């Protein structure tokens, strides 16, 4: 029977497709302000918002996005992924229509805060649905494909809305277009998405046996908040993931929010050209996510630290290259450097609130794991990407910003090395437990079996029983 006639496979394909399209749609109403920020009618001395006001819009938006990650991630583990996705999508559409009618900075701040708060439940909803539909052995590859959603969404938002910028549409018209398009995507997801295979009478795969809950990781709903959260807080590996999320989210948000103005200022090109040049960051990230996800499953055998550490070391080099060429004013070199940073950094970043959250949380707490990881990243690290970066740029120019980004990359690399070490110790302990179990089994049956040894790694010989 062909795979495409297999009902289970078809629905897994449909689920992956609609999750990718649905989450990509979030970016139409998340980074539409980044697009209109290239327009003089919206941003600058003669625009609706000044540079400082825009910086605070970014900061407040990311802060509420980070706060929402904590609460909405936990709520998703109780309410379900599809429900949280739809709640966030419908409210986001509504407040973005309101945004197009206002020019008062206070109103904009309130709307941006509500928009980013409700949108924060989107990724947790995606992770929760994924935990039901796909085998843990393919978390890296599956989440790499699903992570295309926020990279493709970023690219499509900039290209799609950038076309209207070039055609001379007003900033408010561009906001309305983004909201209307997102509404259409919301209705499509509501029609096609199913929470779990059981809703269609299909079997549900088991979760990663190494999740922090043990056998309870296959249960859908946690017993209490304490039982849900405490296992994460007592895990050293989880704390290292939080440090990486803090650093890498800040770097990602700086480039997402400031790449357009940065390219326009450093290379002296038009707003439309700057928007299209900023696409290098999500495009580089797209390649990075797919490559890292596949390699983590096939080459690293689920040990994602083996991919994260080399990637971050190379990201340090890419940021140094960006610093070396920034003053030359060469548009193409600046775009190339932007793409290289994304190529080495976004793949490792994509593991944190996705495959690693699924590995640690299982079906029981994957949304909470993702919410806490992303919440720390956005609320602690990402909020600085707005007003904080605006202040650093004013005081130390772009050179100061780049030095800060380099420091955060080095900090994240150090946390990744500790995480790798912890994973190595856990793998070694698992092999020792396996060896001890087999030794006991063979000893109990020593009268009828010969004892031989097979090497399984880390210098450990696992006993094997062979009939006499």
Secondary structure as GFF3:
##gff-version 3
##sequence-region A 1 468
A	DSSP	three_ten_helix	3	5	.	.	.	ID=ss1
A	DSSP	alpha_helix	7	26	.	.	.	ID=ss2
A	DSSP	three_ten_helix	27	29	.	.	.	ID=ss3
A	DSSP	alpha_helix	32	36	.	.	.	ID=ss4
A	DSSP	alpha_helix	51	79	.	.	.	ID=ss5
A	DSSP	alpha_helix	81	99	.	.	.	ID=ss6
A	DSSP	alpha_helix	105	119	.	.	.	ID=ss7
A	DSSP	alpha_helix	121	133	.	.	.	ID=ss8
A	DSSP	three_ten_helix	136	138	.	.	.	ID=ss9
A	DSSP	alpha_helix	139	166	.	.	.	ID=ss10
A	DSSP	alpha_helix	171	192	.	.	.	ID=ss11
A	DSSP	three_ten_helix	197	200	.	.	.	ID=ss12
A	DSSP	three_ten_helix	214	218	.	.	.	ID=ss13
A	DSSP	alpha_helix	225	233	.	.	.	ID=ss14
A	DSSP	alpha_helix	236	267	.	.	.	ID=ss15
A	DSSP	alpha_helix	271	277	.	.	.	ID=ss16
A	DSSP	alpha_helix	279	298	.	.	.	ID=ss17
A	DSSP	alpha_helix	305	325	.	.	.	ID=ss18
A	DSSP	three_ten_helix	326	328	.	.	.	ID=ss19
A	DSSP	alpha_helix	331	352	.	.	.	ID=ss20
A	DSSP	alpha_helix	355	376	.	.	.	ID=ss21
A	DSSP	pi_helix	377	381	.	.	.	ID=ss22
A	DSSP	three_ten_helix	382	385	.	.	.	ID=ss23
A	DSSP	alpha_helix	387	444	.	.	.	ID=ss24
A	DSSP	beta_strand	449	457	.	.	.	ID=ss25
A	DSSP	beta_strand	460	467	.	.	.	ID=ss26
###
